[in-house]
Amino acid sequence: MKILLVEDDKTIASGLEYSLQQDQYQTVLCYDVASAVQVLDHQLSELTLCIFDLSLPDGSGYELCKIVKERSDIPVIFLTAIDDEVNVVMGLDMGADDYITKPFRIRELLSRIKSVLRRYQKQTQTQSYIELDNVKINTLEGKVYKNGDEVLLTALEYRLLLIFTNHIGQVLSRTQLLERIWDVAGDFVNDNTLSVYIKRLREKLEDNPQEPKLIKTVRGLGYKVGD
């Protein structure tokens, strides 16, 4: 399990990194928003959890949390030196899963990490099926069904469908889709190729591919699944 730790106090950061590694976690350590964004751009698919200090020299943990939650569904824990209800509520409203106020005991942080990860594992187990109208996805087996019949998808088609279903109702730009496919598959996918994949998905999943209802085009913005 790999954790992204963003903390500008190098003494605290070093101690946290050592403790996490002693607890068998892999770590990626950053001291500011800029370097953390680079990690999120290139290693997000490898991360299990993020720990963000709220106050950073070139921004805040809020910015990083927003990026993570827009691109993925991994847990975020905030570190804050201010036990202030407004800051805490703002972080939780943005999608953060927990927070801990400095100073804290390292055992308490490790316990909270394990608790958050357990919650996510339970959610994953209970969400082994995703249903969209007459389309059903078995995420444990990696299979897709339409009206009860299995639909054969390529690896990239399946990944693209999962990206859509993890962001139901949200508009995803072509750039966002290309970045996510690239991160996971490691293959080169250009804009034209993306169009082909979306066309194939529509042909396999839509009742009428010429008038798609499942994978919708939002003119000038991108694509979305569902409302």
Residue pairs with C-beta under 8 A, 6 or more apart in sequence:
1 24
1 25
1 26
1 48
1 49
1 117
2 25
2 26
2 27
2 28
2 43
2 46
2 47
2 48
3 20
3 25
3 26
3 27
3 28
3 47
3 48
3 49
3 50
3 51
3 113
4 27
4 28
4 30
4 36
4 39
4 40
4 43
4 47
4 49
4 50
4 51
5 13
5 16
5 17
5 20
5 27
5 28
5 29
5 30
5 50
5 51
6 29
6 30
6 31
6 32
6 33
6 36
6 50
6 51
6 52
6 53
6 56
6 61
6 64
7 13
7 16
7 29
7 31
7 51
7 53
7 79
8 31
8 32
8 53
8 55
8 56
8 57
9 53
10 31
12 102
13 29
13 31
15 106
16 51
16 106
16 109
17 27
17 29
19 106
19 109
19 110
20 27
20 110
21 27
23 110
25 48
25 113
28 39
28 43
28 47
30 36
30 39
31 56
31 57
32 56
32 57
32 58
32 59
33 56
33 58
33 59
33 60
33 63
33 64
34 58
36 52
36 64
37 64
37 67
40 64
40 67
40 68
40 71
41 179
42 183
44 68
44 71
44 72
44 74
44 183
45 72
45 183
45 184
47 72
47 74
48 74
48 117
49 74
49 75
49 76
49 77
49 113
49 116
49 117
50 64
50 65
50 68
50 74
50 75
50 76
50 77
51 76
51 77
51 78
51 79
51 109
51 113
52 61
52 64
52 65
52 76
52 77
52 78
52 79
53 61
53 78
53 79
53 80
54 60
54 61
54 62
54 78
54 79
54 80
54 81
54 82
54 87
54 91
55 61
55 80
55 81
61 78
61 79
61 91
62 90
62 91
62 94
64 76
65 76
65 78
65 91
65 94
65 95
65 96
66 94
66 95
68 74
68 76
68 95
69 76
69 94
69 95
71 176
71 179
71 180
73 166
74 120
75 97
75 98
75 116
75 117
75 119
75 120
76 95
76 96
76 97
77 96
77 97
77 98
77 99
77 100
77 109
77 112
77 113
77 116
78 88
78 91
78 96
78 98
78 99
78 100
79 99
79 100
79 102
79 104
80 87
80 88
80 91
80 99
80 100
80 101
80 102
81 101
81 102
82 101
83 101
88 99
91 99
92 99
97 116
97 119
98 112
98 115
98 116
100 108
100 109
100 112
127 139
128 138
128 139
128 140
129 136
129 137
129 138
129 139
130 136
130 137
130 139
130 165
131 137
132 165
132 168
132 214
132 225
132 226
133 213
133 214
134 146
134 147
134 207
135 144
135 145
135 146
135 151
135 205
135 214
136 144
136 145
136 146
137 143
137 144
137 145
137 161
137 162
137 165
138 144
138 145
139 162
142 158
143 150
144 150
144 151
144 153
144 158
144 161
144 205
145 151
146 204
146 205
151 204
151 205
152 204
153 161
153 201
153 204
154 200
155 185
156 181
156 185
156 187
156 189
156 197
157 197
157 200
157 201
157 204
159 180
159 181
159 184
159 185
160 177
160 181
160 197
160 198
160 201
161 201
161 205
163 172
163 177
163 180
163 181
164 172
164 215
164 223
164 224
164 225
165 225
167 224
167 225
168 224
168 225
168 226
169 224
169 225
169 226
169 227
170 224
171 218
171 221
171 222
171 223
171 224
172 222
172 223
172 224
173 221
173 222
174 191
174 194
174 222
174 223
176 222
177 194
177 222
177 223
178 189
178 190
178 191
178 194
181 187
181 189
181 194
182 188
182 189
189 197
198 215
198 223
199 209
201 215
202 209
202 212
202 214
202 215
203 209
205 214
205 215
206 212
206 213
206 214
206 215
207 213
214 225
214 226
215 223
215 224
215 225
216 223
216 224
216 225
217 223
218 224
